Amino acid sequence: MQELDRLRPPDEARRIIEGRLPRLSTERVPLLDAVGRILARDIVAPADHPPFPASTMDGFAVVAADPSPWREIIGSQPAGSMIETEVHDGEAIRIMTGAPIPAGADAVVPVESTSPAEDHVVIHQEDVRPGANIRPVGSDLRRGDLVLPAGSRLQPPHIGLIASLGIADIEVARKPRISIIATGDEVIDPGTQLEPGQIYDANRFSLATAVIDAGAEISWIGLAPDNREHLQSLIEQRMETDDIILTSGGVSMGDMDYIKAILFESPDVTVHFRKLYMKPGKPLNFATQGDTLIFGLPGNPVSSLVTFELFLRPAIGIMSGATEPDRPRVRVELTVPTTPSDRIEYQRGRVVVTNDGRLHASSTGAQQSSRLASFVGANALLVIPPRDRSYAAGEMVDALLLETPIPTSS
């Protein structure tokens, strides 16, 4: 019991979690369903790309060594087909961007460097070099080249690149199935009338959107009253089908905080830790039942989101085989004095890029774990280690980037 309640540093908790993560199975999906998914196998170029020498400009395909500025137009080469006409000295073929280079031609003169007429064209460019404005065969990719490694998180440019290779569907990690259980008799759904002592449920909505953003799918989401038998039955039911169970609230020291007791007393559940040496997010419970992961997140909205970013998001990525499961971590310069806590603190902050390329950071104001507004406008979590004196403006700390920093004129 004492070991479970020991305040564990976040890095130690992360190692414990990572040591118990199962690898997800894979599935094939159409390209249009693959954005945001984790690639399960390397994508290798099946052929040279482009497969033919292609024009990079609208213009005229010519013989580069021909010194005559006057050329007879003997045809037109559109994209998407291949004419059989061969180009010789004194001749030119109209050509479109992306079209294959006709036989005999070895250069393309841009249309803006010519004076075309109906049956001939005058070349104003004196030095026409062989290969000018032509993409050679395989200049983008050679057959057998590694296009994308397994573990890549697929973004729109990746999807387009894969499509350009003629690949219609790919193998990706399946999305982990996650259920979200918010607890508390005081919590009600938005859109209903508040009674004295009640609050609207923010955690389900912030956690659900975070789960989707991290690349997982929600298998069940609901609000549970502070009733031990009901909670235990619900958790046991979700263990049968889900990869991860997230609960929000019920993990502190109150008489109605049942999650901690349910996990500890369930015979098939192993509890690995219950407290962290961090702020916010101290009362985080982590347990497993077979390959199912159970995270008892704190009830305060900021605490639940911070612990999600530090532990759940990377866990989802690692289970999916992502090569970069974490948010980017950078060094930033504080712009205002910052008072540390007695534990490592993850302050919601704003990071900007100065004109000379430095990263400046400041907190978003009051940092209470109940103040969800501190996340609004934040693009980073500032990592503030404990110490016996304040951090002065100009000191450097780590930051986890939630979004790309914006440039500033200051």
C-alpha positions as CSV (number, residue, x, y, z in Angstrom):
1,M,0.0,0.0,0.0
2,Q,2.8,2.4,0.9
3,E,4.5,1.7,-2.4
4,L,1.3,2.4,-4.4
5,D,0.8,5.7,-2.6
6,R,4.4,6.8,-3.2
7,L,4.7,10.1,-5.1
8,R,6.3,8.9,-8.4
9,P,8.1,11.3,-10.7
10,P,6.4,11.6,-14.1
11,D,9.4,9.9,-15.9
12,E,9.1,6.9,-13.6
13,A,5.3,6.7,-14.2
14,R,5.9,6.9,-17.9
15,R,8.3,4.0,-17.8
16,I,5.8,1.9,-15.9
17,I,3.1,2.6,-18.4
18,E,5.3,2.0,-21.4
19,G,6.3,-1.4,-20.0
20,R,2.7,-2.6,-20.1
21,L,1.5,-1.3,-23.5
22,P,0.3,-4.0,-25.9
23,R,0.9,-3.5,-29.7
24,L,-2.3,-3.0,-31.6
25,S,-3.3,-5.2,-34.5
26,T,-3.4,-3.8,-38.1
27,E,-6.0,-3.3,-40.8
28,R,-6.1,-2.2,-44.4
29,V,-8.0,1.0,-45.2
30,P,-8.6,3.1,-48.3
31,L,-6.3,6.1,-48.6
32,L,-9.1,8.6,-47.9
33,D,-9.6,6.9,-44.5
34,A,-5.9,6.9,-43.7
35,V,-5.2,10.5,-42.7
36,G,-4.0,10.7,-39.1
37,R,-3.4,6.9,-38.9
38,I,-0.1,5.2,-38.1
39,L,1.5,3.4,-41.0
40,A,2.0,-0.3,-40.2
41,R,4.5,-1.2,-43.0
42,D,7.1,0.6,-45.0
43,I,5.8,2.1,-48.3
44,V,8.4,1.3,-51.0
45,A,8.2,2.8,-54.5
46,P,6.9,0.0,-56.8
47,A,8.3,1.8,-59.9
48,D,10.4,4.8,-61.0
49,H,8.5,8.1,-60.5
50,P,8.0,9.8,-62.8
51,P,7.8,6.7,-65.1
52,F,8.7,8.8,-68.2
53,P,10.6,12.0,-68.9
54,A,8.1,14.8,-68.3
55,S,7.9,18.5,-69.0
56,T,8.0,20.9,-66.1
57,M,6.7,23.8,-68.2
58,D,4.1,24.7,-70.8
59,G,6.2,25.4,-73.9
60,F,7.9,23.6,-76.9
61,A,9.8,20.4,-77.0
62,V,12.9,20.9,-79.2
63,V,16.3,19.5,-80.1
64,A,18.7,21.5,-77.8
65,A,21.7,21.5,-80.2
66,D,19.6,23.0,-83.1
67,P,21.0,26.6,-83.5
68,S,18.0,27.9,-85.6
69,P,15.6,30.2,-83.7
70,W,12.8,29.4,-86.2
71,R,11.1,26.0,-85.8
72,E,8.2,24.4,-87.6
73,I,5.4,23.3,-85.2
74,I,4.7,19.6,-86.1
75,G,2.3,18.6,-83.4
76,S,1.0,19.0,-79.9
77,Q,1.8,16.8,-76.8
78,P,-0.9,17.0,-74.1
79,A,-0.6,15.5,-70.7
80,G,-2.1,12.0,-70.3
81,S,-1.2,10.6,-73.7
82,M,1.9,10.0,-76.0
83,I,2.1,11.1,-79.6
84,E,4.3,9.1,-82.0
85,T,5.7,12.1,-83.8
86,E,9.5,12.4,-83.6
87,V,11.2,15.9,-83.3
88,H,14.1,16.7,-85.6
89,D,16.3,19.9,-86.2
90,G,14.1,22.8,-87.3
91,E,11.0,21.3,-85.6
92,A,9.1,21.8,-82.3
93,I,6.1,20.2,-80.6
94,R,3.8,22.2,-78.3
95,I,3.9,20.5,-74.9
96,M,2.0,20.9,-71.6
97,T,3.3,20.7,-68.1
98,G,3.5,17.1,-67.0
99,A,3.3,15.7,-70.5
100,P,5.8,13.1,-71.7
101,I,8.7,14.3,-73.8
102,P,8.3,13.3,-77.5
103,A,11.0,11.1,-79.2
104,G,13.9,13.1,-80.5
105,A,13.4,16.1,-78.2
106,D,15.8,16.7,-75.3
107,A,14.8,20.1,-74.0
108,V,11.7,22.2,-73.4
109,V,11.6,26.0,-74.1
110,P,9.1,27.8,-71.9
111,V,6.3,29.5,-73.9
112,E,7.2,32.9,-72.4
113,S,10.6,32.6,-74.2
114,T,9.0,32.1,-77.6
115,S,6.9,33.9,-80.2
116,P,4.5,31.2,-81.4
117,A,2.5,31.4,-84.6
118,E,0.0,29.0,-86.1
119,D,2.5,26.8,-87.9
120,H,5.9,27.9,-86.4
121,V,7.6,29.3,-83.4
122,V,10.5,31.6,-82.9
123,I,12.9,30.7,-80.0
124,H,14.2,33.8,-78.2
125,Q,16.3,31.8,-75.7
126,E,19.9,31.6,-77.1
127,D,21.4,28.9,-74.9
128,V,19.0,25.9,-74.9
129,R,20.6,23.2,-72.8
130,P,19.9,19.4,-73.0
131,G,17.5,18.4,-70.2
132,A,16.2,21.9,-69.7
133,N,12.8,21.9,-68.0
134,I,12.5,18.1,-68.1
135,R,12.0,15.8,-65.1
136,P,14.0,12.6,-65.9
137,V,12.7,9.2,-65.2
138,G,13.0,8.3,-61.5
139,S,14.0,11.9,-60.6
140,D,11.4,11.9,-57.7
141,L,11.7,8.2,-56.7
142,R,13.5,5.2,-57.9
143,R,11.9,1.7,-57.8
144,G,12.7,0.2,-54.4
145,D,13.2,3.6,-52.7
146,L,11.8,3.9,-49.1
147,V,8.9,6.4,-49.5
148,L,7.5,6.4,-46.0
149,P,8.7,4.3,-43.0
150,A,6.4,2.3,-40.8
151,G,5.4,4.4,-37.8
152,S,4.7,7.5,-39.8
153,R,1.6,9.5,-38.9
154,L,-0.1,10.0,-42.2
155,Q,-0.9,13.6,-43.2
156,P,-2.4,14.9,-46.4
157,P,0.9,15.2,-48.3
158,H,1.7,11.6,-47.4
159,I,-1.7,10.5,-48.7
160,G,-1.1,12.3,-52.0
161,L,2.4,10.8,-52.4
162,I,1.1,7.3,-51.8
163,A,-1.7,7.9,-54.3
164,S,0.9,9.1,-56.9
165,L,2.5,5.6,-56.7
166,G,-0.8,3.9,-57.7
167,I,-1.4,2.5,-54.2
168,A,-5.1,2.6,-53.3
169,D,-5.2,1.2,-49.8
170,I,-2.6,0.7,-47.0
171,E,-2.0,-1.2,-43.8
172,V,-2.3,0.9,-40.6
173,A,-2.6,0.2,-36.9
174,R,-6.2,-0.1,-35.9
175,K,-7.5,2.7,-33.7
176,P,-7.4,1.8,-30.0
177,R,-10.9,1.5,-28.5
178,I,-11.3,3.9,-25.5
179,S,-14.2,4.3,-23.1
180,I,-14.7,7.5,-21.0
181,I,-16.5,7.4,-17.7
182,A,-17.1,10.7,-15.9
183,T,-18.1,10.3,-12.3
184,G,-19.9,12.5,-9.7
185,D,-23.4,13.2,-8.6
186,E,-22.7,16.9,-8.9
187,V,-21.9,16.7,-12.7
188,I,-24.7,17.1,-15.3
189,D,-24.9,17.3,-19.0
190,P,-24.6,20.6,-20.8
191,G,-28.0,21.9,-22.0
192,T,-29.9,20.9,-18.8
193,Q,-30.9,23.2,-16.0
194,L,-28.4,23.6,-13.2
195,E,-29.6,22.9,-9.7
196,P,-27.8,24.2,-6.5
197,G,-24.5,22.4,-6.1
198,Q,-24.3,21.1,-9.6
199,I,-21.8,21.8,-12.4
200,Y,-21.7,21.1,-16.1
201,D,-19.5,18.2,-17.2
202,A,-16.5,19.5,-19.0
203,N,-14.2,16.5,-18.7
204,R,-16.1,14.1,-20.9
205,F,-16.0,16.6,-23.8
206,S,-12.4,17.7,-23.4
207,L,-11.2,14.2,-23.0
208,A,-13.3,12.8,-25.9
209,T,-12.0,15.4,-28.3
210,A,-8.4,14.7,-27.0
211,V,-8.9,11.0,-27.6
212,I,-10.1,11.6,-31.2
213,D,-7.3,14.1,-31.8
214,A,-4.7,11.5,-30.6
215,G,-5.9,9.0,-33.2
216,A,-8.1,6.7,-31.1
217,E,-11.9,5.9,-31.3
218,I,-14.4,6.3,-28.5
219,S,-16.2,3.0,-27.9
220,W,-18.4,4.3,-25.1
221,I,-18.8,7.6,-23.2
222,G,-21.1,8.3,-20.3
223,L,-21.7,9.9,-17.0
224,A,-21.9,7.7,-13.9
225,P,-23.3,8.6,-10.5
226,D,-21.3,8.1,-7.3
227,N,-22.5,4.6,-6.7
228,R,-19.9,1.9,-6.1
229,E,-21.9,-1.1,-7.4
230,H,-22.9,0.7,-10.6
231,L,-19.3,2.0,-11.3
232,Q,-17.8,-1.4,-10.6
233,S,-20.3,-3.1,-13.0
234,L,-19.6,-0.5,-15.7
235,I,-15.8,-0.8,-15.4
236,E,-16.0,-4.6,-15.6
237,Q,-18.2,-4.4,-18.6
238,R,-15.8,-2.1,-20.4
239,M,-12.8,-4.3,-19.6
240,E,-14.3,-7.0,-21.9
241,T,-14.1,-4.9,-25.1
242,D,-11.9,-1.8,-24.7
243,D,-8.2,-1.3,-25.0
244,I,-8.2,1.7,-22.6
245,I,-10.7,2.8,-19.9
246,L,-10.5,6.4,-18.8
247,T,-12.3,7.5,-15.7
248,S,-12.5,11.1,-14.6
249,G,-12.8,11.8,-10.9
250,G,-13.2,9.4,-8.0
251,V,-9.5,8.9,-7.4
252,S,-8.8,11.3,-4.5
253,M,-9.3,10.8,-0.7
254,G,-13.0,11.5,-0.3
255,D,-15.6,9.0,0.9
256,M,-17.4,9.0,-2.4
257,D,-14.2,8.6,-4.5
258,Y,-14.8,5.0,-5.5
259,I,-12.6,4.4,-8.5
260,K,-9.4,4.0,-6.4
261,A,-11.1,1.4,-4.2
262,I,-12.7,-0.5,-7.1
263,L,-9.4,-0.9,-8.9
264,F,-7.5,-1.9,-5.8
265,E,-10.0,-4.5,-4.7
266,S,-10.7,-6.1,-8.1
267,P,-9.0,-9.5,-8.1
268,D,-8.1,-9.4,-11.8
269,V,-6.8,-5.8,-11.8
270,T,-3.2,-4.9,-11.0
271,V,-2.7,-1.3,-9.7
272,H,0.7,0.0,-10.6
273,F,0.6,3.5,-9.0
274,R,-1.8,6.0,-7.6
275,K,0.0,9.3,-7.0
276,L,2.5,11.4,-9.0
277,Y,5.1,13.9,-8.0
278,M,3.6,16.6,-10.3
279,K,1.2,19.5,-10.4
280,P,-1.5,19.4,-11.6
281,G,-2.4,15.7,-11.8
282,K,-1.1,14.3,-8.5
283,P,-4.0,11.7,-8.0
284,L,-3.5,9.6,-11.2
285,N,-4.3,5.9,-10.9
286,F,-2.9,3.5,-13.4
287,A,-4.0,-0.2,-13.5
288,T,-4.1,-3.1,-16.0
289,Q,-6.4,-6.1,-16.5
290,G,-4.8,-8.3,-19.1
291,D,-4.1,-6.1,-22.1
292,T,-6.6,-3.5,-21.0
293,L,-5.2,-0.3,-19.5
294,I,-7.2,1.7,-16.9
295,F,-6.4,5.3,-16.2
296,G,-8.1,6.9,-13.2
297,L,-7.7,10.6,-14.1
298,P,-8.2,13.4,-11.6
299,G,-11.6,15.2,-11.6
300,N,-10.3,18.7,-12.1
301,P,-10.5,19.6,-15.8
302,V,-7.0,20.9,-16.1
303,S,-5.5,18.0,-14.3
304,S,-7.3,15.5,-16.5
305,L,-6.1,17.2,-19.7
306,V,-2.5,17.6,-18.5
307,T,-2.3,13.9,-17.5
308,F,-3.8,12.9,-20.8
309,E,-1.1,14.9,-22.7
310,L,1.7,13.5,-20.6
311,F,0.7,9.8,-20.4
312,L,-2.4,8.9,-22.6
313,R,-1.4,10.6,-25.8
314,P,2.1,9.0,-26.0
315,A,0.6,5.6,-24.9
316,I,-1.9,5.7,-27.8
317,G,1.0,6.5,-30.1
318,I,3.3,3.8,-28.8
319,M,0.5,1.2,-29.0
320,S,-0.1,2.2,-32.6
321,G,3.6,1.9,-33.5
322,A,4.2,5.6,-34.0
323,T,7.9,6.6,-34.3
324,E,7.1,10.0,-32.8
325,P,4.4,9.4,-30.1
326,D,5.3,12.5,-28.0
327,R,4.6,16.2,-28.4
328,P,7.7,18.1,-29.5
329,R,9.9,19.1,-26.5
330,V,11.9,22.3,-26.8
331,R,13.9,24.7,-24.6
332,V,12.3,28.1,-24.1
333,E,13.2,31.4,-22.4
334,L,10.9,32.7,-19.7
335,T,9.8,36.3,-20.2
336,V,8.4,36.9,-16.7
337,P,9.5,35.6,-13.3
338,T,7.9,32.3,-12.4
339,T,7.3,30.8,-9.0
340,P,7.9,27.1,-8.8
341,S,5.7,24.6,-6.8
342,D,6.9,21.9,-4.4
343,R,6.4,19.4,-7.2
344,I,7.3,19.5,-10.9
345,E,4.7,21.7,-12.4
346,Y,3.3,21.8,-16.0
347,Q,2.1,25.3,-16.5
348,R,-0.1,26.2,-19.4
349,G,1.9,28.6,-21.4
350,R,2.3,30.6,-24.6
351,V,5.4,30.2,-26.7
352,V,6.3,32.7,-29.4
353,V,9.2,32.8,-31.9
354,T,11.2,36.1,-31.8
355,N,12.7,37.8,-34.9
356,D,16.1,36.3,-34.1
357,G,14.6,32.7,-33.8
358,R,14.5,32.4,-30.0
359,L,11.6,30.8,-28.2
360,H,10.0,33.0,-25.6
361,A,7.4,31.7,-23.1
362,S,5.1,32.9,-20.4
363,S,2.2,31.3,-18.5
364,T,-1.4,32.0,-19.4
365,G,-2.2,33.4,-16.0
366,A,-3.7,31.8,-12.9
367,Q,-2.8,28.1,-12.9
368,Q,-5.4,26.5,-10.6
369,S,-6.2,22.9,-11.7
370,S,-9.9,23.8,-11.9
371,R,-9.4,26.7,-14.2
372,L,-9.9,25.2,-17.7
373,A,-9.6,28.7,-19.2
374,S,-5.8,28.5,-18.6
375,F,-5.7,26.1,-21.5
376,V,-7.4,28.6,-23.8
377,G,-4.7,30.5,-25.7
378,A,-2.0,28.0,-24.5
379,N,0.2,26.3,-27.1
380,A,2.6,24.6,-24.7
381,L,3.0,23.0,-21.2
382,L,5.9,24.8,-19.5
383,V,7.9,22.3,-17.4
384,I,8.8,24.0,-14.1
385,P,11.0,21.9,-11.8
386,P,10.7,22.5,-8.0
387,R,13.4,24.6,-6.3
388,D,13.7,27.0,-3.4
389,R,13.8,30.2,-5.4
390,S,11.8,31.7,-8.3
391,Y,12.8,31.4,-11.9
392,A,13.9,34.8,-13.2
393,A,12.9,36.2,-16.6
394,G,15.5,35.0,-19.1
395,E,16.0,31.6,-17.5
396,M,15.5,28.5,-19.7
397,V,13.0,25.7,-19.1
398,D,11.6,22.8,-21.2
399,A,8.2,23.1,-22.9
400,L,6.0,20.5,-24.5
401,L,4.5,22.1,-27.6
402,L,0.7,21.6,-28.1
403,E,0.7,23.7,-31.2
404,T,3.3,25.4,-33.5
405,P,4.7,28.6,-31.9
406,I,3.7,31.8,-33.6
407,P,6.2,34.5,-34.7
408,T,6.2,37.8,-32.9
409,S,7.6,41.2,-33.7
410,S,9.0,41.8,-30.2
